[in-house]
């Protein structure tokens, strides 16, 4: 199962031109963590735990989360760009997203905010 997750992360990430490098930072029997490098201090962190159905997609700028979507035991929530510390459990906030969908959201945010 983890092998499939790793393959999907690497394949999906390579399809986005704003991702400059794909770095696996950790791997255990049930978990994997990646940094998808955009710029020196700007990256997407991807964390997956296949054992307990936990997923974390986080856009980090200068060491701070500026956007994210997380699933803990399969229950999703969002950290909006406007309020990245807030847990958004609205209908849009609890929507399950794939890495591809998250990276599309990230690209839209980065373009809108002139960060790219």
C-alpha positions in Angstrom: 0.0 0.0 0.0 2.7 2.5 0.9 4.6 1.7 -2.3 1.5 2.8 -4.3 1.2 6.0 -2.2 4.9 6.8 -2.8 4.5 6.3 -6.6 1.4 8.5 -6.7 3.1 11.3 -4.7 6.1 11.3 -7.0 4.1 11.0 -10.3 1.6 13.6 -9.4 4.2 16.1 -8.1 6.2 15.8 -11.2 3.2 17.0 -13.3 3.3 20.5 -11.8 5.9 22.8 -13.3 6.0 25.0 -10.2 7.4 22.1 -8.2 11.2 22.3 -8.6 12.3 19.3 -6.6 10.7 16.3 -4.9 12.4 15.3 -1.7 11.4 12.3 0.5 12.3 13.3 4.0 11.1 10.3 5.9 9.8 6.8 5.4 8.7 4.1 7.9 6.7 0.9 7.5 3.4 2.8 7.4 4.3 6.5 6.8 6.0 8.7 4.3 6.8 12.4 4.2 7.8 14.6 1.3 8.8 18.1 0.6 7.8 19.4 -2.7 10.1 22.3 -3.2 8.8 25.4 -5.0 11.4 28.0 -3.9 14.1 28.1 -1.2 11.7 28.8 1.7 8.4 27.7 0.0 7.3 24.1 -0.2 4.5 21.7 0.1 4.8 19.1 2.8 3.0 15.8 2.2 2.5 13.3 5.0 0.7 10.0 4.7 0.1 7.3 7.3 -1.6 4.3 5.6 -2.1 2.5 8.9 -4.4 5.1 10.5 -5.7 6.9 7.4 -3.9 10.2 8.2 -3.0 12.6 5.5 -1.5 16.1 5.7 -1.0 18.5 2.8 0.6 21.8 3.9 1.9 24.8 2.0 4.7 26.3 4.1 6.4 29.7 3.5 9.3 30.8 5.6 8.7 28.1 8.2 5.0 28.9 8.6 1.9 27.1 7.4 0.0 29.4 5.0 -2.5 26.8 3.7 -3.4 23.2 4.3 -5.7 20.3 4.2 -5.6 17.4 6.7 -7.4 14.1 7.3 -7.1 12.5 10.7 -8.6 8.9 10.6 -10.2 9.9 7.3 -11.9 13.1 8.6 -10.9 16.1 6.6 -10.5 19.8 7.5 -8.8 22.8 5.9 -6.5 25.5 7.0 -7.5 28.5 4.8 -5.0 30.9 3.4 -6.7 33.8 5.2 -6.7 32.0 8.6 -4.1 29.2 8.4 -4.3 28.4 12.2 -8.1 28.0 12.0 -9.7 24.5 11.4 -12.3 24.9 8.7 -15.0 22.3 9.0 -17.4 23.9 6.5 -18.7 21.9 3.6 -15.8 23.1 1.5 -13.4 22.5 4.3 -14.2 18.9 5.0 -14.1 17.9 1.3 -11.7 15.0 0.7 -9.0 16.1 -1.8 -6.3 14.2 -3.7 -2.7 15.5 -3.9 -3.5 16.7 -7.4 -6.5 18.7 -6.3 -4.5 20.2 -3.4 -1.6 21.2 -5.7 -4.1 22.9 -8.1 -5.4 24.9 -5.1 -1.8 25.8 -4.1 -1.1 26.9 -7.6 -4.2 29.1 -7.6 -3.2 30.7 -4.3 0.4 31.3 -5.3 -0.7 32.9 -8.6 -3.4 35.0 -6.9 -1.0 36.2 -4.2 1.8 36.8 -6.7 4.1 34.4 -4.8 5.1 32.3 -7.9 
